[in-house]
Amino acid sequence: MDSAKIPGNDFLDILFYGRNKDYGAYELRSRYDRRVRNAVMGTASIMLVMIGGYVLNNTLMAAENVHRPVLAEKKIELKTLEMPPEPPVTIPPPPVNSAPPPLAASIRATTPVIVDTDVPPDEMPPKIADQKNGVVGFTNSDGVAGGADIDLMANGSGGNGVVAAPPAASNPDVPLTIVEIMPEFPGGEAALAKYLGNNIRYPHIAQENGIQGTVFIQFVVNRDGSISQVKTVGAAKGGGLEEEAIRVVGKMPKWKPGIQNGQYVAVYFNLPVRFSLNDN
């Protein structure tokens, strides 16, 4: 008889043959399969209830937390702009023509000329003693004590005895080459060198081909400090160095403009930009 095919109850009867079946072991073994089946089914039921409750809870929470878009209606009101009143036009007063100061007494100066005859007394040069109360001029004239000196340039040269300031530039927007106060980068040369170092990007073509050197840039610092007319001068290096230098110079902030005769003027400015490859 094959022991594997013996029914459970028959196997237990054989196992407990001649033993006390009322002790409890016989009953426990006879009900083992049913207890295992009930335990598995109970555990599965509990897991299904928990999973179903979790899914149901998430579904209800998702239904409650649905955010529907809220359309806010905003009215745009256009205000009527009022033009500001024009400022009153102030007419400047007419210029005041002041009378020239009184002149001092003058003594006609004689141009030295070598001649072979005697000089008439009226053509003799003035003596030092006669110049105590007068100045040397082109004519003999009476003046006042302490008067102004005669302008020696008044003899047909346009002088008027008044020292005038040098004439201002006819058009301050026309760039000049040399002025009294040259334009300056904000912060000076150190700030300019720092700006160039932080903004210049060495072109890849120039790096790959070992191209380096100094690119000379010419530009105009306008009256308001802005930069214009940026271009290169001198021999070209190639490799994109000129284009990079023009790009960086064109993006510079406003400079302190140049000054000529007390007013801002446009000035040409030359700037060397050096490109150098560091050999490791």
C-alpha positions as MATLAB code, in Angstrom:
seq = 'MDSAKIPGNDFLDILFYGRNKDYGAYELRSRYDRRVRNAVMGTASIMLVMIGGYVLNNTLMAAENVHRPVLAEKKIELKTLEMPPEPPVTIPPPPVNSAPPPLAASIRATTPVIVDTDVPPDEMPPKIADQKNGVVGFTNSDGVAGGADIDLMANGSGGNGVVAAPPAASNPDVPLTIVEIMPEFPGGEAALAKYLGNNIRYPHIAQENGIQGTVFIQFVVNRDGSISQVKTVGAAKGGGLEEEAIRVVGKMPKWKPGIQNGQYVAVYFNLPVRFSLNDN';
ca = [
       0.000    0.000    0.000;
       1.394    3.410   -1.018;
       1.628    5.670    2.045;
       1.297    8.800   -0.121;
      -2.205    7.743   -1.200;
      -3.575    6.983    2.257;
      -6.479    9.349    3.143;
      -5.862   11.767    5.973;
      -8.292   10.189    8.469;
      -6.973    6.693    7.765;
      -3.416    7.922    8.184;
      -4.286    9.443   11.551;
      -6.017    6.273   12.673;
      -2.932    4.263   11.781;
      -0.682    6.880   13.439;
      -2.691    6.925   16.648;
      -3.414    3.193   16.693;
      -3.127    1.967   20.268;
      -2.720    5.540   21.585;
      -4.941    7.884   23.537;
      -7.047    9.764   21.010;
      -8.796   11.826   23.681;
      -5.611   13.616   24.688;
      -6.031   16.337   22.040;
      -3.318   15.694   19.508;
      -5.558   13.497   17.414;
      -8.209   16.258   17.190;
      -5.638   18.942   16.379;
      -4.165   16.918   13.525;
      -7.561   15.996   12.156;
      -8.623   19.657   11.946;
      -5.251   21.086   10.726;
      -6.175   21.405    7.035;
      -9.424   23.202    7.797;
      -7.705   25.640   10.168;
      -5.042   26.471    7.576;
      -7.708   27.031    4.915;
      -9.732   29.284    7.218;
      -6.623   31.274    8.211;
      -5.598   31.872    4.574;
      -9.106   32.913    3.599;
      -9.408   35.220    6.631;
      -6.047   36.865    5.928;
      -6.910   37.345    2.273;
     -10.272   38.859    3.203;
      -8.624   41.326    5.574;
      -6.068   42.343    2.920;
      -8.802   42.833    0.344;
     -10.800   44.992    2.768;
      -7.724   47.124    3.548;
      -6.753   47.553   -0.093;
     -10.322   48.334   -1.090;
     -10.652   50.894    1.689;
      -7.362   52.555    0.647;
      -8.412   52.749   -3.008;
     -11.863   54.052   -2.081;
     -10.379   56.681    0.222;
      -8.000   57.933   -2.494;
     -10.835   58.084   -4.987;
     -13.016   60.144   -2.647;
     -10.129   62.463   -1.721;
      -9.253   63.017   -5.389;
     -12.873   63.851   -6.172;
     -12.970   66.424   -3.367;
      -9.637   68.082   -4.282;
     -10.435   68.799   -7.910;
      -9.441   72.434   -8.560;
     -11.559   73.977  -11.187;
     -10.174   77.116  -12.840;
     -11.690   80.333  -11.603;
     -12.030   83.016  -14.208;
     -11.376   86.420  -12.698;
     -12.933   89.218  -14.623;
     -10.725   92.309  -14.611;
     -11.857   95.544  -16.075;
      -9.311   97.797  -17.709;
     -10.035  101.472  -17.450;
      -8.180  103.897  -19.679;
      -7.423  107.240  -18.138;
      -7.345  110.376  -20.183;
      -3.832  111.760  -20.229;
      -3.482  115.474  -19.838;
      -0.716  117.192  -21.719;
       1.589  119.136  -19.399;
       1.579  122.881  -19.898;
       4.358  124.244  -22.015;
       7.020  126.064  -20.035;
       7.065  129.812  -20.522;
       9.586  131.073  -23.011;
      12.079  133.405  -21.398;
      13.610  135.918  -23.740;
      17.221  136.600  -22.755;
      18.144  140.236  -22.213;
      20.136  141.932  -24.952;
      23.897  141.904  -24.512;
      25.422  144.848  -22.756;
      28.035  146.642  -24.818;
      30.522  148.082  -22.385;
      32.654  151.019  -23.412;
      36.370  150.294  -23.873;
      38.620  151.484  -21.051;
      40.549  154.756  -21.526;
      43.958  154.328  -23.073;
      47.273  155.449  -21.652;
      49.473  157.980  -23.442;
      51.455  156.451  -26.288;
      54.686  157.319  -28.033;
      55.137  156.326  -31.663;
      57.776  153.645  -32.095;
      60.222  154.022  -34.973;
      61.283  150.996  -36.942;
      65.108  150.930  -37.105;
      66.340  151.503  -40.695;
      69.947  151.872  -41.825;
      70.342  154.971  -44.005;
      73.332  156.955  -45.297;
      71.935  160.395  -44.337;
      71.067  162.174  -41.118;
      67.709  161.290  -39.527;
      65.283  164.196  -39.055;
      64.504  165.033  -35.398;
      60.818  164.039  -35.756;
      61.805  160.566  -36.953;
      64.253  159.875  -34.142;
      63.229  156.946  -31.874;
      61.760  157.994  -28.512;
      64.159  158.391  -25.638;
      63.828  156.374  -22.461;
      63.201  159.530  -20.490;
      60.188  160.320  -22.718;
      58.631  156.905  -21.985;
      58.026  157.492  -18.270;
      54.407  158.446  -18.664;
      53.568  156.624  -21.868;
      53.837  153.352  -23.728;
      55.292  152.554  -27.105;
      52.669  152.484  -29.819;
      52.078  153.315  -33.447;
      51.224  157.009  -32.972;
      51.863  159.824  -30.556;
      48.669  160.325  -28.557;
      47.590  161.809  -25.246;
      45.984  159.505  -22.710;
      45.070  159.259  -19.062;
      47.315  158.197  -16.235;
      46.892  154.539  -15.396;
      44.968  153.856  -18.618;
      45.006  150.595  -20.539;
      47.929  149.744  -22.801;
      47.422  150.131  -26.503;
      46.888  146.861  -28.268;
      49.759  146.539  -30.681;
      47.622  144.194  -32.771;
      45.075  146.923  -33.433;
      46.988  148.011  -36.507;
      44.764  146.237  -38.965;
      45.059  142.848  -37.229;
      41.674  142.830  -35.537;
      42.910  143.424  -31.970;
      40.666  145.241  -29.497;
      42.821  145.335  -26.355;
      40.822  142.542  -24.673;
      42.250  139.096  -24.033;
      39.575  136.679  -25.227;
      39.206  132.977  -24.527;
      40.096  130.659  -27.373;
      37.148  130.087  -29.686;
      34.957  127.090  -28.930;
      34.542  124.272  -31.367;
      32.084  125.180  -34.083;
      30.272  121.825  -33.803;
      30.844  119.821  -30.581;
      29.401  116.699  -32.228;
      32.287  116.575  -34.723;
      34.923  114.280  -33.126;
      38.216  115.886  -32.153;
      41.572  114.174  -31.776;
      43.123  116.136  -28.891;
      41.163  118.055  -26.247;
      41.954  119.728  -22.941;
      40.513  116.860  -20.863;
      40.493  113.493  -22.615;
      37.623  110.995  -22.119;
      37.991  108.488  -19.289;
      36.455  105.076  -18.537;
      34.406  105.072  -15.306;
      36.869  104.151  -12.587;
      40.024  104.864  -14.592;
      42.488  102.614  -16.380;
      42.324   99.886  -13.717;
      38.545   99.581  -14.128;
      38.960   99.507  -17.933;
      41.517   96.685  -17.720;
      39.207   94.756  -15.375;
      36.259   95.235  -17.742;
      38.239   93.929  -20.707;
      39.532   90.954  -18.720;
      36.029   89.966  -17.558;
      34.286   90.321  -20.918;
      36.751   89.212  -23.606;
      36.293   85.603  -24.765;
      39.269   84.256  -26.688;
      37.989   83.016  -30.071;
      38.300   79.245  -30.555;
      39.734   79.606  -34.051;
      42.517   81.837  -32.737;
      43.246   79.404  -29.897;
      43.425   76.395  -32.198;
      45.778   78.210  -34.599;
      47.894   79.935  -31.922;
      46.949   83.452  -33.083;
      47.698   86.193  -30.551;
      48.732   89.833  -30.479;
      47.395   93.337  -29.922;
      44.356   94.662  -31.773;
      44.065   98.453  -31.990;
      40.495   99.741  -31.738;
      39.436  103.280  -32.627;
      36.075  104.625  -31.482;
      34.348  107.894  -30.699;
      33.334  108.936  -27.181;
      30.313  111.150  -27.814;
      29.244  114.166  -25.782;
      26.957  112.024  -23.613;
      29.692  109.428  -23.008;
      28.251  106.802  -25.346;
      30.481  104.791  -27.708;
      30.096  104.839  -31.496;
      32.036  104.337  -34.753;
      33.972  101.345  -33.359;
      36.524   99.991  -35.844;
      39.976   98.442  -35.990;
      43.110  100.189  -37.219;
      46.415   98.706  -38.221;
      47.293   95.233  -39.465;
      44.651   92.544  -38.892;
      45.530   89.517  -36.746;
      42.694   87.277  -37.932;
      41.167   84.339  -36.144;
      38.231   86.429  -34.917;
      40.363   88.697  -32.678;
      39.178   91.899  -34.385;
      35.510   90.883  -34.181;
      35.791   90.002  -30.484;
      37.537   93.284  -29.643;
      34.893   95.300  -31.524;
      32.115   93.398  -29.726;
      33.534   94.046  -26.250;
      34.342   97.728  -26.912;
      30.897   98.330  -28.407;
      29.255   97.021  -25.199;
      31.247   99.301  -22.865;
      29.291  101.523  -20.454;
      29.219  105.272  -20.924;
      32.537  107.063  -20.470;
      33.276  110.419  -18.923;
      33.212  112.617  -22.058;
      36.047  114.862  -23.125;
      35.985  118.591  -22.366;
      37.169  121.418  -24.606;
      36.693  125.110  -23.684;
      34.403  124.193  -20.804;
      31.943  122.069  -22.780;
      31.586  118.369  -23.582;
      32.763  117.391  -27.065;
      33.059  114.197  -29.090;
      36.596  112.760  -29.128;
      38.375  110.005  -31.043;
      39.948  107.410  -28.741;
      42.424  104.628  -29.555;
      42.459  101.548  -27.332;
      44.907   98.612  -27.624;
      43.323   95.227  -26.796;
      45.893   92.498  -26.205;
      45.156   88.812  -26.804;
      47.683   86.428  -25.266;
      47.780   82.622  -25.016;
      49.266   81.314  -21.770;
      51.732   78.514  -22.487;
      51.420   75.716  -19.904;
];
